């Protein structure tokens, strides 16, 4: 209660009360309708993720940065670069980072990770580099709300999710374990997630391009969404394919049922007009063990098991017309998040990958 009163006092003393109220509201992680969720909310964690799919070569490259607030006056970053089918991962916890308050953008103070609306540059040593630019972007088409729908407007949720880029053409190169890879012509996906408390105790996620329909993009994210003592399990599912854009996941209007294990993702979403069925599979031993931040503790933990080359089948049915789109991808991203299962898998393999767990420390190439 004392913290709430202090916040109210600070808001009341803003030069413009309305601006102060909006700033305070956004600092909880929430967005008003038609607001821009890509701007930093100044929450405990602002996460950014890019995924490049190269169907012809069967390769995938992902880059991630989380800008973390330690609540003691400091910031730090969770950064990573990974690829499929090499299994390569380079991750780190770096001191000092900023997220753009005006639009999409994040960077580390040392310049090893710099990203904005159409470019991502990563330098995590001579064996882990990325120079990516994105042309012909396919942005999220609905300005009123993001992928989390009306959940975006609820303050202080533990996690928010928004896939802001559903397609684009890559230009650039990646250096993965010393090998240079051309990214030219690859398809690009990007998303942002943020929240006051980092990540939920358990979550599931998936994304795929590389379908026969080259313009198609499918993504989903789910888990237990909480604010204070209240919580509900929810999954959002997005399909942009076959000339249709569908967003399912409103618990009352278009619920999505998810049954997830470490090797299978089975989702069924229904709205009054459409049914979307998603079936993903991947072998646990092929998953990357990715870092997840504990913002106030200034350290990463191994908490996400993410496959970069899983199999995904998607079927979209329209009432009265039957199947209107069907797709298969062998290059799907599939994730089952949770600290206990990730740490158990890492221990089975003999330890966590370099940088996937550990405190902020000086970078060593």
Buried (B, 14 or more C-beta within 10 A) or exposed (E): EEEEEEEEEEBEEBEEEEEBBBBBBBBBBBBEEEBEBBBBBBBBBBBBBBBBBBBEEEBBBBBBBBBBBBEEEEBBBBBBBBBBEBBBBBBBBBBBBBBBEEEBBBBBEBEBBBBEBBBBBBBBBEBBBBBBBBEEBBBBEEEEBBBBBEBBBBBBBBBBBBBBBBBBBBBBBBBBEEEEBBBEEBBBBBBBBBBBBBBBEBBBBBBBBBBEEEBBBBBBBBBBBBBEEEBEEBBBBBBBBBEEBBBBBBEEEBBBEBEBEBBBBBBBBBBEEBBBBBBBBBEBEBBBBBBBBBBBEBBBBBBBBBBBBBBBBBBBBBEEEEEBBBBBBEBBBBBBBBBEBBBEBBEEEEEBBEBBBBEBEEBEE
